[in-house]
Amino acid sequence: MTRHKLDAIDRQILTEVQADGRITNVDLSAKVGISAPPCLRRLRALEESGVIRGYHADIDPKALGYELTVFAMVGLSSQAESDLRAFEDRVKQLPQVIECNMLQGEIDFLLKCVAHDFADFQNFLVRELTSAPNVSSVKTSLVLRQNKALPGVPILD
């Protein structure tokens, strides 16, 4: 995707919808200081260009019984493109993995995982992750406390 040229109003729109994805167009237009029709056109243009990828609810994992967050650092035996894609495809099917990043360096993938409890995570680790084809190593780190988790990205000038 090419970088979208943003003006001050576009940045204000992004700031507002990032803070509240359910904001009405009327409220959004009032906050950014333009009338509703051009505000909606700008919002749609940001969506169509791919700057805005979607809208999501921020759900508290603990409210659904996910008491554990764990980062898993995965090393693969082969880094051939087909093997990397096969691992990525497998991870997409694992609901416990809520984020997957391929890295450059000693670790091939960093996974952010959730589990109901330690036994649940251990079961996932043994049955799904360490036994996966091409996985040579898995190192895990349990999150003790999270002190910052902001949605989206900084909207700067």
N, C-alpha and C positions, 0 to 999 in steps of 0.2 A: 504494500500500500504506500502510495506517495504521501508525503507530509502535506497536510491541509493548511492553507494560509488562514490563520485566525485573526480577526480583529478584536477589539475590546469587548464588543457586544457578544460575539461568539464565546469568548472566554467567560463572560458573566453567565451566559446560558449554561455552559458546561459546569461551572461552579455550582449553580443552583440545582441542576438536574442530578449532579453527582451527590449533592447533599440530600435531595428529596426527589427520587425518581417518579413519585406520584403527584408531583406538583401539577396543577392545572395550567393550561396555556395562558389563561387570563391572569393568574397569579404570577406566572413566570414573566409574562410581558410587563407587568407592573414592576416587578423587581429589577428588570434589566432596562426599563425606561423606554420601551417602544410599544407600539400598538400590537394587538393580538395577531392579526394576519401576517405581518412580516416576521413576527417572532416564531410563529408556527412554520413558516417557510424556511427560516434559518435552522430551526430544530430538525426539520425533515432533511435538509441538506446535510447537516452533521450526521444524521443517521445513515443516509444513502451513501455518503462518502466513506463510511466505516469508522469515523471518529467515535461516534457513539455505537457501541457494539450490541447493547441490549440494556434491559432494566431488570433488576433482581431484588428479591427480598433479602434482608440481612437477618438470618435465622440464628438464634443462639443455640449452638450445638448441645449445651448442657440441658436445655429445655427438652431436647429429644433423647436424652440419656447418653450422649457422647461425652463422657467424663475425661477422656484421654485424647491429647493431641501429641503425635509423635512424628519426628522427622526421620526418614529413612534414606540413608545414603547408599545407593546401589551401584555396584561395579559389575560390568558385563565381561564375559570372556572374549567376545568379539564385538568390535565397533563398526563392522560392515553396515552400510546403510540399511540393508534388508533386515539385519538383526536389530538395529536400533528401532526401526519402524515396527517390527514384530513385538518388541517389548512395549513400545508406546501403545500399540493396539491392545495388548493384553491389559495394560494399566487402565485404559479407558473403560474396560469392563468391570473394574474393581470399585465398587461404591465407597469403600473405606478410604480410597485415595482421592483427596479433594483438590490436590494440586500436584502437577508433575512438571519438572524442569530438567531439560538435558543441559549438562554442564561441560565446560572445558576444564580439563585438569585431571586429578587422580580419581575423582568420582564421576561416573557417567550420568547418573540421575539423582535428583533430590526430590523425594516425595513427601508431601504433607498428608498425614493420615489421621483419621479419627477412629476411636473405638469406644465401646461402652465401658470397658474396664481393662485391666491388665491381661486377664485370661482371654478376653475377646481379641486383643491385639496380638497376643502370643499365638493364638490359633490362626489368625490372618497371616502372621509372619511365617509360620511354618508351612501352612497349607497353600498359600497363594504366592508369597514373595520369594522366599529362599528356594522353593522347589520349582520356580519358573524356569523355563528353558533359557540358557545362556547367562543366567545370573551366577556370578562367581563370588560375590561378597555383598553382605548387607550389614551396615552399621546403623544403629538407631540411637536417637536422643529424644528423651521424654521431655515435653514442655512442662516446666514447673509453674510458670506464671507468664501471662501475656500482659504487657503493659501498653502496647500500642498495636492497633489493627485498623488502619484507615482504608476505606474502600476507594478504589480509583487511583488517580495520580494527581500530583500537584498541578494546578492550573496557574501558570506564571506568565508574565508579560514577555 
